[in-house]
Amino acid sequence: MSNRQPNVRAHTVIDPRTMGRPVHLLGGFANQLRDDIADFLRARINRRYKASFQIDAISFIAAPADSQRWLSYAADEGRIHFVIERPLLLCLLRYRYGSPLPEMSAATDSATPPLTPVIEEPETATEERLGIMLGQQLSELAVRRIESAQRSPAETPAEVTFTEAALHGANDGDWLLRLTLSETRCNVSGELLLKISAVWMNRLLQALAPARERSRQKQITATKPFPARLQLTLRARLLEKEVSLGTLLDLRQGDVLPISVGDADVLIGDSRLFTASVAEHHGKLCLTSLADVD
């Protein structure tokens, strides 16, 4: 009786998110973003606090499903999600607030990889704020790098704002940028993760696409009805106040001009087309109840 095992052919599982897309060019983008983050670590952390954080490895993959606790940041219609392993964050926290740092032993073998200790102390509000701030700074770096890859970047850079404390799982189209960081003085090593949502990945992949593919996208856009392709800039005039020349000349630093915000005028160029009510939504002023001007 033969003990030979039958030949089994291994099958490659194809991720549908990568089909027909220039994912082979993402390595170049990842290296550019790695340089951006390395410059950030040098200028904003290492030089300021005499630390030695460095990037040891980087990878860019389609994001698998997970139950990770993420910090989430809104940027235009999309999101960037961020998480950093706690030993790295606590090491940064010690540098930032001048806490005692472990001294490196002279007998330590430099070839020995850093160890990631088990963290048992509870999370503090200061640690949480530092994580939120760091995540926002790195998310902004990722958004700016994607915008710079676009052939026609937006005139106004996307605003990145912290929006929620936790996110579970990955959505279709999300991609994961994984960086391995280390710091020799604290003797720690760990991962920093940025999950990039489908909205921003679509922008990036469109920017990386060959010229022929971008031309095809433009042709698809050109087939839309003309009103959908015509871009107009609306300008809102919130208030006007008349003062005498004497009052204007008498104004000094710290003086207050009483005003009240009523309906705003909405203009295209110098043409007044609508009136609108001014409302607040999540800390931003919005126009609502638009009405045609007679």
Summary of the structure (lengths in Angstrom):
residues: 294
radius of gyration: 26.3
end to end distance: 96.1
largest distance: 111.0
contacts: 688
relative contact order: 0.14
helix: 34%
strand: 25%
